[in-house]
Amino acid sequence: MAHDGRLLDPATLRELLRHLEQTDVDELEVVSGEARLYLRREPGKRGAVGPGERPREAPAGVPIVAPLTGVFYARSSPDQSPYVAPGDVIQPGQVVALIETMKLFNEVVAEIAGEVLSIAVDEGDLIEAGQPILYVRPGGAAL
């Protein structure tokens, strides 16, 4: 795909979306220099906004995604505080959630340092592998 070097050029975006529609790819992230483009297709939804609907804003930040399919838990037990909340600063290797699969609890650990911007799923939600569970603004320990 040829373009003039600008990732967010409208012609480049149209061409990328046209090619993407012809695939079964559900998520795509493209980084070029300082520019970052993250696209996620929701099963059964088209890119166009229907009458009376407002387009949803794309979540800010870098997603931390579920490593496997299961039930999402934000805390180790109901009487404990959540592992993370919006505004918290996290470090690589820090546990940010649990996913229960086949009666086993699996820790979800952060791969980047940064500030938690939002949590994309609710306690007890069934989530799929690769689904964003929270969004982080990347940064070092001194945010």
PAZAPA-4460 file (N, C-alpha, C; in steps of 0.05 Angstrom, whole numbers, plus 32768, in hexadecimal, padded with zeros to 4 digits):
% residues 143
    n_x    n_y    n_z   ca_x   ca_y   ca_z    c_x    c_y    c_z   seq   type   mol
   8011   7FE9   8000   8000   8000   8000   8012   8019   8000     1      M     A
   8010   8028   7FEB   8021   8040   7FE9   8014   8058   7FF5     2      A     A
   8023   8069   8003   8018   8082   800D   802F   8096   800F     3      H     A
   8028   80AF   8014   803C   80C4   8014   804B   80C7   802E     4      D     A
   804B   80B2   803F   805B   80B3   8057   804B   80BC   806F     5      G     A
   8032   80C4   806B   8021   80CD   8081   800C   80B8   8087     6      R     A
   800E   80AC   809E   7FFD   8096   80A6   7FDF   809F   80A8     7      L     A
   7FDB   80B7   80B1   7FBF   80C0   80B6   7FB4   80D0   809E     8      L     A
   7FC1   80CF   8087   7FB7   80DC   806F   7F9D   80CF   8068     9      D     A
   7F87   80DF   8062   7F6D   80D4   805C   7F6D   80BF   8045    10      P     A
   7F7D   80C3   8030   7F7E   80B0   801B   7F8A   8095   8024    11      A     A
   7F9E   8097   8035   7FAB   807F   8040   7F97   8070   8052    12      T     A
   7F89   807E   8063   7F75   8072   8074   7F5F   8064   8065    13      L     A
   7F55   8071   8050   7F40   8065   803F   7F4A   804B   8033    14      R     A
   7F62   804C   8028   7F6E   8034   801B   7F71   801D   8030    15      E     A
   7F7B   8024   8047   7F7F   8010   805C   7F65   8004   8065    16      L     A
   7F51   8014   8069   7F36   800A   8071   7F2A   7FF9   805B    17      L     A
   7F2D   8000   8042   7F23   7FF0   802C   7F30   7FD5   802C    18      R     A
   7F4A   7FD4   802F   7F58   7FBA   8030   7F50   7FAA   8049    19      H     A
   7F4D   7FB7   805F   7F46   7FA9   8078   7F2A   7F9D   8077    20      L     A
   7F17   7FAA   8069   7EFC   7F9E   8066   7EFC   7F84   8058    21      E     A
   7F11   7F7E   8048   7F12   7F66   8039   7F20   7F4F   8048    22      Q     A
   7F26   7F54   8061   7F34   7F3F   8071   7F23   7F37   8089    23      T     A
   7F2C   7F24   8098   7F1F   7F1C   80B1   7F2E   7F27   80C9    24      D     A
   7F3F   7F3B   80C5   7F4E   7F47   80DB   7F3B   7F57   80ED    25      V     A
   7F3C   7F53   8107   7F2A   7F62   811A   7F38   7F79   8127    26      D     A
   7F52   7F78   812A   7F61   7F8E   8136   7F7B   7F93   8127    27      E     A
   7F82   7FAC   8125   7F9A   7FB4   8116   7FA6   7FCD   8123    28      L     A
   7FC0   7FCC   8128   7FCE   7FE3   8133   7FE5   7FE9   8120    29      E     A
   7FE7   8002   8117   7FFD   800B   8105   800B   8022   8113    30      V     A
   8025   8021   8115   8035   8036   8120   8049   803F   810B    31      V     A
   804A   8059   8106   805D   8064   80F4   8068   807E   8100    32      S     A
   8081   807D   810A   808C   8094   8117   807C   809B   8130    33      G     A
   8072   80B4   8131   8062   80BD   8148   8044   80B6   8145    34      E     A
   803C   80AE   812C   8020   80A8   8127   8019   808C   812F    35      A     A
   8001   8088   813A   7FF7   806E   8142   7FDA   806C   813A    36      R     A
   7FD4   8056   812D   7FB8   8051   8124   7FB0   8036   812F    37      L     A
   7F99   8035   813D   7F8F   801C   8149   7F72   8019   813F    38      Y     A
   7F6D   8003   8131   7F52   7FFD   8127   7F48   7FE3   8133    39      L     A
   7F2F   7FE2   813B   7F23   7FCA   8146   7F07   7FC7   813A    40      R     A
   7F02   7FB0   812E   7EE8   7FAA   8122   7ED8   7F9A   8137    41      R     A
   7EBF   7FA2   813B   7EAD   7F93   814C   7E9C   7F81   813B    42      E     A
   7E9C   7F67   8142   7E8C   7F54   8132   7E6F   7F5D   812F    43      P     A
   7E65   7F5C   8117   7E4A   7F63   8111   7E45   7F81   810E    44      G     A
   7E59   7F91   8110   7E56   7FAE   810E   7E65   7FB8   80F5    45      K     A
   7E59   7FCB   80E7   7E65   7FD7   80D0   7E72   7FF1   80D9    46      R     A
   7E83   7FFC   80C9   7E91   8015   80D0   7E7F   802D   80D0    47      G     A
   7E6A   802D   80C0   7E58   8044   80BE   7E47   8047   80D7    48      A     A
   7E41   805F   80DE   7E30   8065   80F5   7E13   8068   80EB    49      V     A
   7E01   805A   80F8   7DE5   805A   80F0   7DD7   8074   80F7    50      G     A
   7DBF   8078   80EC   7DB0   8090   80F1   7DAB   8094   810F    51      P     A
   7DAF   80AC   8119   7DAB   80B2   8135   7DC1   80A9   8148    52      G     A
   7DD5   809A   813D   7DEB   8091   814E   7E02   80A4   814D    53      E     A
   7E10   80A6   8163   7E28   80B7   8164   7E40   80A4   8162    54      R     A
   7E54   80AC   8152   7E6C   809B   8151   7E79   809A   816D    55      P     A
   7E83   8082   8174   7E92   807F   818D   7EAE   8088   8189    56      R     A
   7EB9   8096   819D   7ED5   809E   819C   7EE6   8086   81A2    57      E     A
   7EFC   8083   8194   7F0F   806D   8199   7F1C   8072   81B5    58      A     A
   7F1F   805D   81C4   7F2C   8061   81DE   7F48   806C   81DB    59      P     A
   7F50   807C   81EE   7F6B   8087   81EE   7F7E   8073   81FA    60      A     A
   7F97   8075   81F3   7FAB   8064   8200   7FB0   804A   81F1    61      G     A
   7FC2   803B   81FD   7FCB   8021   81F3   7FBB   800B   8201    62      V     A
   7FAF   7FF8   81F2   7F9F   7FE4   8200   7FB0   7FCF   820D    63      P     A
   7FA8   7FC5   8224   7FB2   7FAC   8230   7F9C   7F98   822A    64      I     A
   7FA2   7F83   821C   7F8E   7F71   8212   7F8E   7F57   8222    65      V     A
   7F77   7F49   8221   7F74   7F30   822F   7F85   7F1B   8221    66      A     A
   7F95   7F0C   8230   7FA6   7EF8   8223   7F97   7EDE   821D    67      P     A
   7F7F   7EDB   8228   7F6E   7EC4   8223   7F51   7ECA   8228    68      L     A
   7F3F   7EB9   821F   7F23   7EBC   8222   7F1A   7EB2   823E    69      T     A
   7F08   7EC1   824B   7EFF   7EB9   8265   7EEF   7ECF   8272    70      G     A
   7EEB   7ECE   828C   7EDC   7EE2   829B   7EF0   7EF5   82A8    71      V     A
   7EEA   7F0F   82A4   7EFC   7F25   82AE   7EF6   7F2A   82CC    72      F     A
   7F0B   7F2D   82DB   7F09   7F35   82F7   7F1E   7F4B   82FC    73      Y     A
   7F15   7F61   8308   7F26   7F78   830D   7F34   7F76   8328    74      A     A
   7F2D   7F62   8338   7F38   7F5F   8353   7F3C   7F41   835A    75      R     A
   7F4C   7F3B   836D   7F52   7F1F   8374   7F3B   7F12   8383    76      S     A
   7F2A   7F22   8391   7F13   7F17   839F   7EFF   7F2F   83A2    77      S     A
   7EE6   7F29   83A7   7ED2   7F3F   83A8   7ED7   7F53   83BE    78      P     A
   7EE5   7F4B   83D4   7EEA   7F5E   83E9   7F04   7F6E   83E6    79      D     A
   7F12   7F6A   83D0   7F2C   7F77   83CB   7F28   7F8F   83B8    80      Q     A
   7F3A   7FA2   83B9   7F3A   7FB8   83A6   7F42   7FAF   838A    81      S     A
   7F39   7FBD   8375   7F42   7FB5   835A   7F60   7FB7   8357    82      P     A
   7F6B   7FA7   8346   7F88   7FA8   8340   7F90   7FC4   8337    83      Y     A
   7F80   7FCF   8325   7F86   7FEA   831A   7F6C   7FF9   8316    84      V     A
   7F6E   8014   8315   7F58   8025   8310   7F62   803C   82FE    85      A     A
   7F51   804A   82F0   7F5A   8060   82E0   7F69   8074   82F1    86      P     A
   7F7F   807D   82E6   7F91   808F   82F5   7FA9   8082   8302    87      G     A
   7FA7   8067   8306   7FBE   8058   8312   7FD5   8057   82FE    88      D     A
   7FED   8057   8309   8005   8053   82F9   800D   8036   82FC    89      V     A
   8012   8029   82E5   8019   800C   82E5   8035   8009   82DA    90      I     A
   8041   7FF2   82E0   805C   7FEB   82D7   805A   7FD0   82C9    91      Q     A
   806D   7FCB   82B6   806E   7FB0   82A9   8070   7F9A   82BE    92      P     A
   8061   7F85   82BA   8061   7F6E   82CC   804C   7F70   82E2    93      G     A
   8040   7F87   82E5   802B   7F8B   82FA   8011   7F7D   82F2    94      Q     A
   8005   7F70   8305   7FEB   7F63   8300   7FD6   7F79   82FE    95      V     A
   7FC6   7F78   82E8   7FB1   7F8D   82E4   7F95   7F81   82E5    96      V     A
   7F92   7F66   82E3   7F78   7F59   82E3   7F7C   7F3B   82E4    97      A     A
   7F65   7F2D   82E7   7F65   7F10   82E6   7F51   7F07   82D0    98      L     A
   7F56   7EF1   82C3   7F43   7EE5   82B1   7F40   7EC8   82BA    99      I     A
   7F26   7EC1   82BF   7F20   7EA6   82C7   7F19   7E95   82AE   100      E     A
   7F27   7E80   82AA   7F22   7E6D   8294   7F23   7E51   829F   101      T     A
   7F0D   7E43   829B   7F0B   7E27   82A4   7F13   7E24   82C2   102      M     A
   7F08   7E35   82D3   7F0B   7E35   82F0   7F28   7E3C   82F8   103      K     A
   7F39   7E45   82E6   7F54   7E4E   82EC   7F55   7E6D   82E9   104      L     A
   7F62   7E7A   82FC   7F65   7E97   82FB   7F81   7E9D   82F0   105      F     A
   7F81   7EAD   82DB   7F9A   7EB4   82CD   7F9F   7ED2   82D0   106      N     A
   7FB7   7ED9   82D9   7FBD   7EF5   82DC   7FC2   7F03   82C1   107      E     A
   7FB9   7F1B   82BF   7FBF   7F2C   82A8   7FD4   7F40   82B1   108      V     A
   7FEB   7F40   82A5   8000   7F52   82AE   8006   7F67   8298   109      V     A
   800C   7F7F   82A2   8012   7F96   8290   802D   7F90   8282   110      A     A
   802E   7F98   8269   8047   7F95   825A   8054   7FB1   8256   111      E     A
   8046   7FC6   825E   8051   7FE1   825B   804C   7FF0   8275   112      I     A
   805C   8005   8279   8058   8018   828F   8047   802F   8285   113      A     A
   8037   8039   8297   8027   8050   8290   8010   8055   82A3   114      G     A
   7FFE   8068   829C   7FE7   806F   82AC   7FCE   8061   82A0   115      E     A
   7FBE   8054   82B2   7FA6   8048   82A9   7F92   805E   82A2   116      V     A
   7F88   805E   8289   7F75   8072   8280   7F58   8069   8284   117      L     A
   7F53   8050   827D   7F38   8045   8280   7F38   8027   8281   118      S     A
   7F23   801C   828C   7F1F   7FFF   828C   7F08   7FFA   827A   119      I     A
   7F0C   7FE9   8266   7EF9   7FE5   8250   7EE4   7FD0   8254   120      A     A
   7EE7   7FC0   826A   7ED4   7FAA   826F   7ECB   7FAC   828C   121      V     A
   7EB5   7F9F   8292   7EAA   7F9E   82AD   7EB0   7F84   82BB   122      D     A
   7EB1   7F85   82D6   7EB5   7F6E   82E7   7EA1   7F58   82DE   123      E     A
   7EAB   7F40   82D9   7E99   7F29   82D2   7E93   7F27   82B5   124      G     A
   7E9D   7F39   82A4   7E98   7F37   8287   7EA7   7F20   827B   125      D     A
   7E9A   7F12   8268   7EA8   7EFE   8258   7EB7   7F0D   8242   126      L     A
   7ED1   7F09   8242   7EE2   7F17   822E   7EF1   7F02   821D   127      I     A
   7EF9   7F0C   8206   7F07   7EFB   81F2   7F25   7F01   81F2   128      E     A
   7F34   7EED   81EB   7F51   7EF1   81E8   7F56   7F08   81D4   129      A     A
   7F67   7F1A   81DA   7F6D   7F31   81C9   7F5C   7F49   81CD   130      G     A
   7F47   7F47   81DD   7F35   7F5D   81E2   7F42   7F71   81F5   131      Q     A
   7F41   7F8B   81EF   7F4C   7F9F   8202   7F3D   7F9E   821D   132      P     A
   7F4C   7F9E   8233   7F3F   7F9E   824D   7F44   7FB9   825B   133      I     A
   7F5A   7FC6   8255   7F5F   7FE1   825F   7F72   7FF0   824C   134      L     A
   7F72   800A   8250   7F82   801B   823F   7F95   802B   8250   135      Y     A
   7FAE   802D   8246   7FC4   8039   8256   7FD1   804F   8245   136      V     A
   7FD7   8066   8253   7FE8   807A   8246   8005   8073   824D   137      R     A
   8015   806A   8238   8030   8061   823E   8041   8077   824A   138      P     A
   8053   806F   825C   8065   8081   8268   8075   8074   827E   139      G     A
   808A   8080   8286   809C   8075   829B   808F   8077   82B6   140      G     A
   809F   8070   82CA   8095   8070   82E6   808E   808C   82F0   141      A     A
   809B   80A0   82E5   8096   80BC   82EE   8082   80CA   82DB   142      A     A
   8069   80C3   82DD   8055   80CF   82CC   804C   80EA   82D7   143      L     A
***
